[in-house]
Amino acid sequence: MDTLIGRTRNPLLLLALLGATAAAPDPERTRWRAQADRVTITRDDWGIPHIRGKSDADAVFGMIYAQAEDDFPRIEANYLTALGRTAEAEGEGALWADLRQRLFVDPEQLKQDYARSPAWLQALMQAWADGLNFYLATHPQVKPKVLTRFEPWMALSFTEGSIGGDIERISLSDLKTFYGTPTPPTPEEQGSVPREPSGSNGIAIAPKLTADGRALLLINPHTSFYFRSEAQVTSDAGLNAYGASTWGQFFIYQGFNAKAGWMHTSSTVDNVDAFAERIVRAGAGWAYRYGKEMRPVAARVVTLRYRKPDGTMGERRFTTWRTHHGPIVAAKDGRWIATALMWRPVPALEQSFLRTKATDLAGYLQVAERKANSSNDTLFADSKGEIAFLMPQFMPVRDDRFDYTRPVDGSDPATDWKGLHTLLSLPSVLNPKVGWAHNTNDWPWSAAGPDSPRARDYPRYMDQVGGNARGVHADLLLTGKRGWTAERLRAAAFDPYLPAFARLVPELVAAWRALPLSDPRRAALAEPVAVLAGWDHRWSADSVATSLAVFWGDQLWREVGSFAQAERMNVPDFIAAKVDAPTRLAALSAVVDRLTRDFGTWRAPWGQINRFQRLDDALQPHFDDAKASVAVPFTSAQWGSLASFGAKTWPGTKRYYGTSGNSFVAVVSFGPRVSARAVMAGGQSGEPASPHFADQIDRYASGDLRKVYFYADELAGHVERRYRPGR
């Protein structure tokens, strides 16, 4: 959207806005204006910014300024989360998530980390803060909830860009219970509420399998909608990256440059561990056993502020505890539970930015030696024709005798982390002979078909989840196939086959056929069973079978999801192995009744139910059946759809509305000139009045990717406007 200064024709208003900028300290105003004059932002006909600066710091300044133009509230919300300050905006209910964050994030320590960071990184962080502060100074109509000024050290609180950081694995219910408010687990924590798997798809295909001899890369993050923005960021210092960045971050998280591309998927590794500590009272404090010694439990007071209903601020003080393993987050079976995870802000931010400038696999791996990526698998491809599947580089060495998927005995020194694995010792795959690699948030043991690592050669903690239906789907699409093109890879990303239902629906049909002829369920379910029996297990907007199958799967998910979680099984596998025939048939009966009640007939086609709707700029989603929406044919990734749409009913709705899944999709071809097509959920802007608030919804729903304007000659003829920040 235009800046207010760029739009205004009122001289008095313009003077007022310039006066607001001048109110800042003079040296800052001078620095901001000088940097803005070294930056050009070009908006294309989709509203996507192409930023150019003389230095990398100039480019960062322009990038974050453009992000703030598009959706400042999401930037602020992300940093309130990262800094543990959300309660200052949202009220007392957010205190516990803030406390969880502040167990790791200490602002004073981050200030010290900033002071010790290399000069080039300090310059980027300063430019980041300056870009945001300049935006606020030139947009006085924007009223932050809390963060009226950004400091450069704040960038270190949010360095990796993943959907749901490692910290979010800590149960808030357990945390609240330990720190004074007994709280039972939520249905979400127990697994009894259907929830879209967070994560992504990535596929890399080597030149030997492509029609034009160029490597291909599928970039397909599955996140909450509007979680990332799209941009091209270029500098005269060699930066030229295009892709998706998480709001508020100054690096392209998933994307490509002229020579190489990277796609991150949420990994199944176990590198967030819980240690059960033996605690005894020691004077006014506590001690914990470690081997033959007793060590003091360190105490730290955390003071959190929160907004009261009347708008004034309240304050809560918590005495928090930690051992050498990490902060105490829960108590189980008489033991205190300490959580160990990666918290290396400076190397993490270095790695996140520098990998965007890597031009080949060797350069990417050199950056990865910082070992500050904990949650991401990576699919990589470059113009040399190299491809790779890479494991997270932050991988603690542990004694494989212990099961680290559960709390281990913190009093036994043998359970401690013992440094980090080398990159060569990880189950990554470089340039597999089979010519392809993929990951769908599943184990690494099927990443490259016959060239995949073998589980028996690695510690158990390299995977804690196993396979999934999307992995099965990807294997079917890739195995034995040649002649790949960018369009064929795009089609594969939207292939409608649902492997989970191909497995589960025949068992449901068999259960119905096994009923005695006198059983009333035979007649009651005959027609819906016939529809399912004749289905090809492929989603489509006009498919009644898709509606029946998804509602049936979701019904069983609600009934058995908590049991599946307790047994560490994904829901489709649990249904196949553990759910008996009467339960399956009862679930189908319930679905027929529900569809008939909510839609007038159980024959409601899937597109009538499954919808994309973007009503306004609210950060919390809400929906309305009476207002316009768009049919989406694909389903939850849980059932094996590579194209993911995490949808459900919402208060007051009968239809399903999506809030997560495919959030950005790009297909990239690497050669003498990189070429790409892409689409994002909704549109680039968070401003409802912008033409780019919802201009990509139809393309999103149909998988119709638009051309990416990476080069100047591609951008020519597609320029909506070109300007300098603040002008």
N, C-alpha and C positions, 0 to 999 in steps of 0.2 A: 504494500500500500504506500501511497505517497506520504512523505513527511508532511507535517502540518505547515512547516515553513515553505516547503515546495509548492503547497497548494494555495496558500493564502494570497489574497489580493488586497487585503486591508492593511495600509501602511502603519496604522497605530498598533494593530495586533502584531505585525512583524517586528516593530520596535520593542514591543513588550517581550516578545520571545527572545530577541537578541539581548535585551536587558537581563533576562533570566540567565542566559549564558554568562554574561559579564559579571553576574553576582558571584560566580566561582572565583577562587583566588586567582589573581592575574597570571602567575606562572603556569597554572594548570590550563587556563583558558588559552594561553598562547601555545602551549604544547598540543592541546587538543586540535586547535585550528590548523596548526602546522602539519600534524599527522593527517588530518582529514584532507588537506590539500594534496597529499601524496597518494590518495586512494580514489579509485573510480568504481562505482557500483553500476552495473548494467543489468537491468531487469529484462528477461526475455518475455515472450508472449504467454508464458505460463506463470509469470511472476517470480521465476527463480532467479536469484541474484548470481551474477558472475562478477566476483570481486577481484580487483587488481591493485596491488600496492608495490611500492618500490622495494621495500624490505619485507621479510616474513612478518615482522611486527606490524608493519603497515597493513598487510593483508589480514592479520588477525583483528586489528582495529576495525577494518571495514566489515569483516565477516560477522563479528559479534554485533556491530551496529545494525547490519541488515537483519540479523536474527531478531533483534529487539524491535525493529520496525514491524516484523511479521507477527511476533507473538511474545511480547515482553512478559506477560503473566506466566507463561510456561517457564521462561528462564528463571524468574524469581522463585516460582514454586520448586524448581529443581534444586536451587541453592538453599532454600529454606530447609528442604529435606536433607541435603548434603551437610549442612552446617548444624543440623539439629535445632532448628528454630521455627518449625512449622506451627507450633502452638502459639507463637506470638501473633500469627495471622488467623489460625483456625480455632483456637480455644483449648481448654484443658484436656479434651479428649485426645489431642495429638501429643501430649507430654510423653507418652511411653515410647512412641516411635522416635521422638527427639532424644530421649534418654538412651535408647539403643544406639543411636548414631553417636552420641557424645561419649559412650564408653570407649570409642576408638578415636573420634575426632576431637582434638583439643586445640582450640584456636591459638593459644599461645605457642604450642608446639609447631603448628603450621606456619606461624610467623617466623619462627626460628628456621624451619625448613626452607622457607622462601629466601631468607637471608643467606643461607648456605648453598642455594641452588646455583647452577652455572649461569654466567652472565647472559647467554643467549636465551635461556629459559626465563630468566627474570624479565628480559625485554618483552617476551611474548605475554607473560602474565600482566605486566604493566600496561601493555597495549590493550589487552582484554579488558582490564578494569577501566582504562581511559575510554574505550569505545562505548561501554555501558554507561559510564558517567556522562559522557558527551551526549549520548542519546537522551538521557533523562534531563540534562540541562537544556536541550533544544526542543523538548516535548513536555512542557510543564503541565499539559493536560493529562499526562500519564501519572497516575497516583499509585506508587508501589504500596503494597500492604505493609511491608516491613523494611525492605532493603532499599533505602533511599541513596545509599552510596556503596560502591563496590571497591574493595581493596584487593590488590594483586594476589596476596596470599590465599584469598578465598578460592582461587582456581584449583588449589591443591586439595580441596575437599571433595572434588568430583573429577576423577582422572581417567576412568576407564570407559564409560559410556554404555555399559551393559544395561539391559532391561532387568531391573532387580539386582542390586549389587550383592556381594557375598554377605554383607551385614544383614540383609533381609532374610537370610536363612534362619536367623535367631527368632524363636517364637516369642511374640509379644505377650501372649497369655502367660507363658512361663516366666518371662521377665517381670511382668506385673505382679505375679504371685510371689516371686522372690523378694521384690523390693516393696512389699507391703500391701498389695491389693489382690487377695486370692481371686483368681479368674480361671474358669474352666476353658479348655480348648474350644476354639470356634469351629463351626462346621467346615470352614475352609481349611483350617489346620488339620482337621480329622480326615479330610478328603471326601466328605459326603456330599459336597456341592460340586456339580459339574463345572470344571474350570479349564479354559483353554490352556494347553501346554505352552509355556513361554519358551521362546527359543527361535530357531530359524532353519532355513535350508540353504545349503551351498553346494554347487556342483562346478567342478573344473574339468575341462576336456582338452586333451593334448592335440596338437596339430595333426598327428597321425590318423586321428579319427574324424577330422573335420573336412568338409568339402573343399575349402579354400586354403587348407594348410595353416590356419591361424588358431591359436588357443582361444577357448571360450570360457567365460565365467558367468555363473548365475549368482546374483546377489539378491537374497530373498529373506530379509529379517522379518520375524514374527514378533511384534511388540504391541503394546497398547497404541491405539491410533493417536496420531498427532504427537508422537513421542519424539520424532526427529524432523529436522528441516533438510531441505536439499539446497546445495550450493556448489559453485565452482570457485576455488580460492587459488589465486595466482600471484606470484611475486617475481620481481626481477632477480631474486636470489635463488631461483630454481624450483620454487613451490608451484605445483599445478595439479591440484587434486579436485576431483568431482565426486559427489556422492551425498550420503546422509550423515548428518551430525546431530547428536542429541542436543536439545535446546540448552544453550548456555555454555557449550563446550567449543573450543576453538580449533578442533581438528576434525577431519573427515573420518568418521568411525568405520563406515562400510562404503567402499567405493574404489576408485581407480585413478591413476594418473596416465600420462601418455604412454607409459611403458609397462605398467604392472597394476594388478588389482587384488583386492583382499576382501574376503567375506567372512565375518565372524558369526559363529553359532555358539549357543550356550553348551558348554561341555558337560559330560557326565562324570568327569573325574571327581575323586574325593580329595579335596585339598582344603576343606573347612572342617576342622576336627573339634570334638568335645572331649574334655578331660575331666573325669570324676575325681574331685579332690577330697582327701580325708582331712576334715577341719576340726580343730579343737580351740576352745577359748584360751586366749593368752592375754591376761590382764584386761585392759579395756578394749582390746582388739581380738584378732584371730590369728591362728597359725595353721599351716598345712604340712602334712608329712610328704617328704620327698626322699626316697631311699631310707637312709638311717637318720636323717636329720629332720628337724622341724624348722620351717621357714615362716617368717611373718607374712600374712596376707596384707598386701599394700592397700591403703585406703585413699580415696580421692573424693572430695566433695564436688558434686556437679550441681550448679545452680541453673535452673531453667525458668524462663519467663513464659507466661501464657496470657492470652487475651480473655478478659472476663466478659460476661454477657453485656455489661454496661459500657464496654469499650475500654475500660481502664486495664492496667496490666497487673497481674498477680505474679507470684514467685514461689517456686518449690525447690527445696534443697534435698539432694539425695547423697547419702554416703555410699559410694560404690566401692567394689572390692575387686582385686585382681591378683593372680599368681603369675609366675613366669610364663605360664601357658597362654594367659590372656585374661580378659575381664570375666567376672562371674555373672552368668546370665540366667541361672536357674538352680533349683535343688531337686534331686531325684534320688529316691531310696536312701535318704540320709547323707548324701554327698552333695557338695556344691559343684556346679558344672561351669568350667571355664571354657571359653571358645577361642581357638587359635585360627587365624586367617591372615591373608596377606594384607598388610597395611604399609605400603611403601610409596607414599604420594609422589615424591620427586621422580624416581625411576619410572613410575607408571605414567606420569604425564610426559616425560621424555619419550618413552617408547610409543605412546599413542600419537604424538606429533611426528616424530622422526620416521616412523614407518610409512607415512604418507608421501615421503620423498624418496623412498626406496624404488629403484628402477628395475631390479631383477631379484631372483630368489636369494642369491648370495647376500645382497644388500639388505634384504628383509630379515634374513637370519642374523646378520650382524647386529641389527637393531634389537632383535629378539633376545640377544645375549644379556640384556638388562634384566631378564627374568621377572618382569613386573606385570605380566598378564596372567591372571589367575583363573578367569572364568570362560575364556574364549578358545574354542577350536577355530582354526582358520583354514579356509580354502583359498588357494593362491594360484594365480596364472600371470604370465608375462609375455612380452613380445618376442622373447627368445624361444618361446614354445615350452617353457618349463611350467609344471603344475605341481601342487603339493597339498597335502592335508597335514596341518600342524596342530599338535596338542598345546594346551596352555603351558607356558614356560615356567610359571611359578609352581613347582612341584616338589614339595618337601619329601626327603628320603625318610622312610619309616620302616620299622620292623614288620614284615608281612605276616608274622605270626598273629598279629592282633587285627581285630575287625574294627577298622576306623569308621565304618558307617554307623557305629554305635559309640557311646561314651567309653573311652578306655581309662584304665586305672592311672590317674595322674601321679600317684605316689610311687609308681614303678618307673625309674629312669629309662628303662628299655622302651617305653612308649613314646619318648620325646622325639620331636623332629630332629633330624641329623643333617642339617644343611639342605641344599637343593640339588635335584637331579641335573645332570648336564643335558643339553639339548639332544645330544646323540643317544642318550639313554631313554628317550621318550618314544612311545609308539607312534611316531609321525611317519608319513609316507612321502618321499620325494621322488618325483618323476616315475610313477609306477608304470611298469611295462604294459599293463592292461589299457593305459591311455586315459583313464578317468579316475576321479576321486569325488566323494560326496560326504556330507554329514547332515543329519536331520535331528540333531540332539540325541543321537544314539551312541552306542559304544564304538570304539575305534576299530573293532575287529572285523568290520565289514566296509571300511572306508574306501577300499580300492579292490574289491572283488578278490581274486586269487593272490593279489599282491598286498593284501591287508596284513597288519601285524597279527601275531598269534597270541591269544590271551595267556597261554601257558608260559610265554617267554617274559612276562611282565608281572609286577606286583598287582594284587587284587585291587588296590586303591586307584589304579588307572581307570577304573569304571565302577560306578555304583548303581547304574540304572538298567543297563542291558539294551536290547534292541527295541525298535518300535515299528509301527505299521508304515510310517513314512519311509523308513529305511528299506523295508521290503519293497515298497513302491519304487523308490529310486533304483534299487537293484534291477527290478524288472525292466525299467525304462532304459538303463544303461548297458546291461549285459549283452554283449555280442553285436552292438549297434555301431554303425559307421556312417560316414557322410553327414555328420552333424553340421548344421548351419545355425546362425543366430535365431532365425525364425523357428527352427525345429526345437531348439532349446527353450525358447519362449513357450512353445506349445507343450513341451514336457512339463514345464513349471505349472501349467494349468491343466494337466492331464486329469480327467475326472474319475479315474478308477479309485475305489475305496477298498483296499485290501482287508481291513478289519471286518467289514460287512460281507465281503466275499467269503470270509471264514465263518462268521457268526450266523448269517441269515440262513444258509442251508441247514444248520443245526436247529434253528427255530422251526423251519418248515418240516424237518424230520420229526420234531416233537409233536407238531400238530397232526401229522400223518399217523403217528403212533397212537393217537387217541382212539378209544373204542368208538364204534359207529354210533352208539347210543349217547355218547358224551355231548352235552349241549354246546360245548365249545367248538365242536366241529362245524356246526352250522353257523354259529355266531362269528367265527373267525375265518370262514371259508374264503370269502372274497378278499379281505386284506392279505391272507396267506397266498392266495393265487397271484396277487399283484407282486408280492415279494418274490415268489418262486419264479416269476417270469422276468425279474429284474436282472440287468447286466452289471449291477453294482457300480454304476457310474452316476455321479451327480449331474443334475441339470435343473434349470429353473422350472421346467414343466413336468418334472417327475414326481408322481405321487409316492412311488416307492421310496424315494429319498426322504420325504417327510415321515413316512412310517418308520423307516430304519433309524433316522436320527432321533426321533421322539422315543422310540423303543430303547435305543442305546442310552439316551439321557435318563430315561426312567430307571433303568437298571443301575446306572451310575449313581443316582441318588440313593438307591437301596443298598448297593454293595461297595461304593467307593471307599468308605472308611475301612472296610475289611481288606480291600485290595491294597490300600496304603499300608496297613499294618503288616501285610505279607510282602511288601515291596514289589508288587506286581502292577503293571499298568492295567487300566480297567478292561480293555478288550481281552487281554490274556486271562484276567481273572474270570470274566464272564465265560470264556471258552472252557476253562478248566474247573471252575468251582460252582457255577450256577446251574441248578437242576432244571429239568424240563418244565415242571409246574410253575416255577418262578418266571421262566422266560415267557410262557404263555400268559400268565397273569399280567405281566408287564405289557404285552401286546394288547390285551383286553383293555387295560387302563389307557393306553395310547389311543385306541379307537374311540373310547368314550371322550377323551380330552379333545381330540381333533374335532369330533362331532359337536361338542359343546362350544368350543371356541371359534370354529370356522364354518359351522353349519353342516359339515360333511367330513368324513374321514378321508375323502378323496381330494383334499386340498393340495395343490401342487406346491413344491418346495419354494419356488420364487414368490408365491403369495405370502409365505411365512417368513422367510429369511431375508432381512432387509438392511440396507445402509441408509442411515439418516444422520444429518448434521444440522441441528436446529440453530445453535448459537455458539458463543465463545466460552461457555461454562467449562471449567476444568473438570467438574464431575459430570459424567454422562447422564442424560435423561432423554426420554423418547415419548412419542405421541402417535398412536395408531391413526389418529384423524388427520395427521399432516403428511405431506409428501415424503416418499422414500423410494429407494431403488432396489429392485430385486437383485440378490447376489446368489449365484448358483452353487458356489463351492461351500464346503462344510468345515467343521472343526478339524484341526489336524489330528485329533485323537483317533479318528477313524481311518487315517492314512492318506488324507488329501494333502498333496504338496502345497497347493494353494489353500491357505488357512484363513478361516473366518470364524472367530470365536464369538458366538452370539447366544443370546438367551432372552427370556422375557424379563421385563422391567416393571416397576410399580405402575399399574394402570394399563399395561399392554398385554395383548394376546400374541402378537407377532414376536419373532426373535429379532433383536437388533444387535449388530456387531460392535464391539469396542476394541478388539485386538485381532491379531493374526497378521496376514499380509499388510505391511505398513509401507514398504518400499520394495519395488521389484525392478531389477535392472538386468539386462543381458548385455555383456560386453564382449567385443571381439578385438583381439590384439594383433596388430600387424604394423606395417610402416606408419599407418594412421590408426589410432584407436577409434572404434565406433561403438555406439551404445544406444539402447532404447530403454525407457524407464517409465514408471508410473508410481504415484504415491496415494495414500488414502486421503480422500477429501480434496485437499489443495494446499498450496504453499502457505497461504495466509491464514492467520487465526482471527482476522477481522471479518465479521459477517457481511459488512458492506463491500468488501473487496470482491472483484470479479474472480479472484483466485482462492476464494474460500471453499468452493465446492465444484470447481471446474474440471476436476479429474475423476469424479465419482463414476460416471458412465464408463470411462476407460478402465477404471479400477475393477468394476464389476464384470466387464467383458474380457479382461486381460489384454486390452488393446494398448500396448506400450507406445509412448510418444518418442520421437527422436530427441536425443540429447545433443545440445549444441555445444560441443567441446571446443571446436576451433573457431577462429574469428570468421572464416568464410561460411561456416555453418550458422553462426549467430546472425550474420548479416541478413537483413530482411525480416528478422524476428525480434527486433529490439523494441520494447515497449517504452523504455526511457533510460537515460544515462545521466548520472549525477554524482556529486561528491557528498559525503556524509554531512548533514546539517545544512545543505544548501538546496 
